[in-house]
Amino acid sequence: MPTLTAIPRQGSAEPLPPPYGRDVSFAPPAPTGLGHLLRHWRSVRAKSQLDLASEAQTTPRYVSFVETGRAQPSRQMVVRLARALDVPLRERNELLLAAGYAPLYSCAPLASPLLDRVERALTSIMAQHEPFPAVVLDRGWWRQRANNGARALFGHLFAPRPAPEAANMLQLMIEPGPVREHIRNWATVVPALLDRAHREAIGGVLDTATAELVRGLRARPDVAGLLTEPDLYPGSAPVIDIHFDVDGADARFFSVVSTIGTPIDVTAQELRVEAFFPADDDTREHWASFVAQPPAS
């Protein structure tokens, strides 16, 4: 879901040490040799050369030769190896480039004609979710789209200042600022939010920029202390709600995240819709009353 460190943006926005063992939960910092990249992804997926060869329908000897540079794989073989390793589409393009081939997967802007069907589907989902908030995020947690409910929520949280056009939701939620100041159960939400950043990473692997963002947030003294505490959230509820202070009322929301089912474009694979649902009847009624109010002049 749902700070201000300078993190590179991935795409445009419209107005409006992790506890996983070895630190291989992120992509290498830049494209390098094909053999190095394959070894990296085998390490991430905990696969031997035999495992990879079996799933890619080749031999361990051939995989070894590719990793050491003694064999030059065809374009189709690179794709087979990438599929066997469940490499995200953006990083598959890097593997192809490292092997000397042109990228295979497009990376079109969300507003481009190529992604028109995707854009219309996202717009429909967010419209159907009104009056409750919904946003479209890229894999770096940058907000790409927001419905009226989300603009009402974040516009209120930032008031009297306007909400930023370029908004990183992890930063807004975790770093000091107007959004964090309006989250009544911030200390409970933050550990779950950082766990979610790993869980929702494309292919289970944080890209370099997002990994740096998450490391920076985890290293904050006010956050690091929370991460050492035992998980004491009461088990009577199936999810952790976010308690927003909206006009003095406790507006409780939980979120549901949706992704594109069968993407073959990098942008399409990396987009997700986060829809906020009222956690109780009081929130539902208060929110309906809140959004029905005329905007302050």
JOHU-V924848 format. One record per backbone hydrogen bond with DSSP energy under -0.5 kcal/mol. CO is the residue of the C=O (numbers start at 1). NH is the residue of the N-H. If there is no record, write none. Layout:
BEGIN
co->{CO;CO}
nh->{NH;NH}
END
This chain:
BEGIN
co->{5;9;18;22;25;33;34;35;36;37;38;39;40;41;42;42;43;48;49;50;51;52;53;53;54;59;60;61;62;63;64;65;65;65;66;71;74;75;76;77;78;79;80;81;82;83;88;89;90;91;92;93;94;95;96;97;98;106;109;112;113;115;116;117;118;119;120;121;122;123;124;125;127;129;133;134;135;135;136;136;137;138;141;142;144;145;147;148;149;150;151;152;153;154;155;158;165;167;167;168;169;170;171;172;177;178;179;180;182;182;183;185;185;186;187;188;189;190;191;192;193;194;195;196;198;201;202;206;207;208;209;210;211;212;213;214;215;216;217;220;220;221;223;223;224;225;226;230;234;239;241;242;242;243;244;244;245;246;249;249;250;251;251;252;253;254;256;258;264;265;266;267;268;268;271;272;272;273;273;274;275;277;280;281;282;283;284;285;286;287;288;289;290}
nh->{7;11;20;24;206;37;38;39;40;41;42;43;44;45;46;47;46;52;53;54;55;56;57;58;57;63;64;65;66;67;68;69;70;71;69;73;78;79;80;81;82;83;84;85;87;86;92;93;94;95;96;97;98;99;101;100;34;266;112;115;116;119;120;121;122;123;124;125;126;127;128;129;130;132;276;147;137;274;144;145;272;141;169;138;14;136;151;152;153;154;155;156;157;158;159;161;167;143;169;172;173;174;175;180;181;182;182;183;184;245;186;188;189;190;191;192;193;194;195;196;197;198;199;200;201;204;205;27;211;212;213;214;215;216;217;218;219;220;220;223;224;225;226;227;228;228;229;232;237;241;243;244;253;184;246;251;247;249;246;251;252;244;253;279;242;277;275;273;106;269;270;271;260;271;260;137;274;258;275;135;256;254;284;285;286;287;288;289;290;291;292;293;293}
END
